Amino acid sequence: MTNRHPSTTHVLRYFEYDHLPERLQSFSAPFAELAHEMVGSLPDGPELTAGLRKLLEAKDCIVRAAVDQMRDEAAAAEPDGGEQR
């Protein structure tokens, strides 16, 4: 991504998801695709940066919800049903 404002490229890097477990990647990937589509379609500016930041915030919330779901499923799969003694 060349010739883009530093604030655009800075925010865009937070949409990377290869480091996540595969299940979380499936939740994160659509946000990354949309972010790249918007950067490819719109000029740099404060509204693009703000929009990317809000999209990033939404992505983070969805990924955290998926992490919570994974933890709940793992706890339920434990022999004691995830109850602590």
BELNOR-V605948 format. One record per pair of residues at least 12 apart in sequence whose ideal C-beta (glycine too) atoms are under 7 Angstrom apart, sorted by the first residue. I is the first residue (numbers start at 1). GAP is how many residues later the second one is. Records with the same first field share a line. If there is no record, write none. Layout:
# BELNOR-V605948
I: GAP ; GAP
This chain:
# BELNOR-V605948
4: 40
5: 39
7: 42
8: 31 ; 36 ; 40 ; 41
11: 38 ; 41 ; 42 ; 45
12: 23 ; 27 ; 40
14: 42
15: 16 ; 17 ; 20 ; 41 ; 44
17: 12 ; 15
23: 43 ; 47
24: 39 ; 42 ; 43
27: 35 ; 36 ; 39
28: 31 ; 35
31: 24 ; 27 ; 28
34: 21
35: 17 ; 20
38: 13 ; 14
